[in-house]
Amino acid sequence: QFDLVGIPPAPRGVPRVEVTFDIDANGICHVTAKDKATCRKQGIVVAASGGLSKEQIEQMLRDAAQHAKADRVKRELVEARNNAETQLTTAERQLGEWKYVSDAEKENVKTHVAELRKAMENPNVAKDDLAAATDKLQKAVMECGRTEYQQAAAANSGCK
């Protein structure tokens, strides 16, 4: 287990951590992680406790090839869930910040937030369904953002 401790609390996606992997000629892996904001650094060395036979390596490669499609599908679903969570966080934050967006437009965004949350609660949701709900929310948020920008520009047109 490898923990990078001492990172101050921050909203999702804000912390920037640089991770470096270095494998030397003996197969020893040196892993370091550095938080860009605090410059805190942690490291770990992973050394093999025993070698694998050629047959074991070949079996592992066959297993990896066998499971590649399932792994890809799972990765795509995880990426869709992460994207959905990011869109939800953004939408909920912006709902509280908009000054010029109408109540009807805000309600539309809230409806899309609720639909996306419902989709995310379903453990068997299809990636495409999740992506479609995420896209609907993103489009509604972008439309409100456009309205907010235009109305703010009109309200401040007299500034120099």
C-alpha positions in Angstrom: 0.0 0.0 0.0 1.2 3.5 -0.9 -0.3 6.6 0.7 0.6 10.2 -0.2 -0.3 12.0 3.1 -0.5 15.7 3.9 -2.4 16.8 0.9 -4.9 19.6 2.0 -8.6 19.0 1.2 -9.6 20.2 -2.2 -12.5 19.7 -4.7 -12.3 16.8 -7.0 -9.9 17.3 -9.8 -8.0 20.1 -8.2 -5.0 18.3 -6.6 -2.2 17.6 -9.1 0.0 14.7 -8.2 3.0 13.8 -10.3 3.7 10.0 -10.2 7.0 8.6 -11.5 7.8 4.9 -12.1 11.5 3.9 -12.6 12.4 0.3 -13.2 16.1 -0.5 -12.9 18.1 -3.2 -14.7 17.4 -5.7 -11.8 13.6 -5.3 -12.2 13.2 -3.2 -9.1 10.5 -0.6 -9.4 10.9 2.8 -7.7 7.6 4.7 -7.4 7.5 8.3 -6.3 4.5 10.6 -5.9 4.7 14.4 -5.5 1.9 16.8 -4.7 2.5 19.8 -6.9 0.9 22.3 -4.5 2.6 21.3 -1.3 5.7 19.7 -2.8 5.2 16.7 -0.4 6.9 13.6 -1.8 6.5 9.9 -0.9 8.3 7.0 -2.4 8.2 3.2 -2.4 10.5 0.5 -3.8 8.9 -2.6 -5.2 11.3 -5.5 -5.5 10.4 -9.0 -6.8 10.5 -11.6 -4.1 10.8 -14.4 -6.7 11.0 -14.8 -10.4 8.3 -16.2 -12.7 8.9 -19.1 -15.0 8.5 -18.7 -18.7 5.3 -20.8 -18.6 3.9 -18.6 -15.9 4.6 -15.5 -17.9 3.0 -17.0 -21.0 -0.1 -18.0 -19.1 -0.4 -14.5 -17.7 -0.1 -13.1 -21.2 -2.8 -15.5 -22.4 -5.1 -14.5 -19.5 -4.5 -10.8 -20.2 -5.4 -11.3 -23.8 -8.5 -13.3 -22.9 -9.8 -10.6 -20.5 -8.8 -7.5 -22.6 -12.2 -6.9 -24.0 -14.0 -7.2 -20.6 -11.3 -4.9 -19.1 -11.8 -2.3 -21.9 -15.6 -2.3 -21.3 -15.1 -2.0 -17.6 -12.6 0.9 -18.0 -15.0 2.7 -20.4 -17.8 2.4 -17.8 -15.5 3.7 -15.1 -14.5 6.6 -17.3 -18.2 7.4 -18.0 -19.0 7.3 -14.3 -16.1 9.6 -13.6 -17.2 12.0 -16.3 -20.8 11.9 -15.0 -19.6 12.7 -11.4 -17.5 15.6 -12.7 -20.5 17.0 -14.6 -22.7 16.6 -11.5 -20.2 18.5 -9.4 -19.8 21.2 -11.9 -23.6 21.6 -12.4 -24.4 21.7 -8.7 -21.6 24.3 -8.1 -22.8 26.5 -11.0 -26.4 26.4 -10.0 -25.4 28.3 -6.9 -23.3 30.8 -8.8 -25.6 31.8 -11.7 -27.1 35.3 -11.3 -28.7 35.9 -14.7 -30.1 32.4 -15.5 -33.9 32.1 -15.3 -35.6 29.9 -12.7 -37.0 27.7 -15.6 -33.4 27.1 -17.0 -32.2 26.3 -13.5 -35.0 23.8 -13.0 -34.1 22.2 -16.4 -30.6 21.7 -15.1 -31.9 20.3 -11.8 -34.0 17.9 -13.7 -31.0 16.7 -15.7 -29.0 16.4 -12.4 -31.7 14.2 -10.9 -31.9 12.0 -14.0 -28.1 11.6 -14.0 -28.0 10.8 -10.3 -30.7 8.2 -10.8 -28.7 6.6 -13.7 -25.6 6.5 -11.5 -27.5 4.8 -8.7 -28.2 1.9 -11.0 -25.3 -0.5 -10.6 -26.2 -2.1 -14.0 -26.4 1.1 -16.0 -25.1 0.8 -19.5 -22.2 3.1 -20.5 -24.2 4.5 -23.4 -27.1 5.4 -21.1 -24.8 7.1 -18.6 -23.0 9.0 -21.4 -26.4 10.1 -22.9 -27.6 11.4 -19.5 -24.2 13.1 -18.9 -24.4 14.8 -22.4 -27.9 16.1 -21.7 -26.8 17.7 -18.4 -23.6 19.1 -20.0 -25.7 20.7 -22.8 -28.1 22.2 -20.3 -25.3 23.6 -18.2 -23.5 25.0 -21.3 -26.8 26.7 -22.4 -27.1 28.3 -19.0 -23.5 29.3 -19.0 -24.0 31.0 -22.4 -27.1 32.8 -21.0 -25.2 33.9 -17.9 -22.3 35.2 -19.9 -24.5 37.1 -22.3 -26.6 38.6 -19.6 -23.6 39.6 -17.5 -22.0 41.2 -20.5 -25.2 43.2 -21.2 -25.5 44.3 -17.6 -21.8 45.4 -17.6 -21.7 47.0 -21.0 -21.1 50.4 -19.6 -17.8 49.5 -17.8 -14.5 50.5 -19.3 
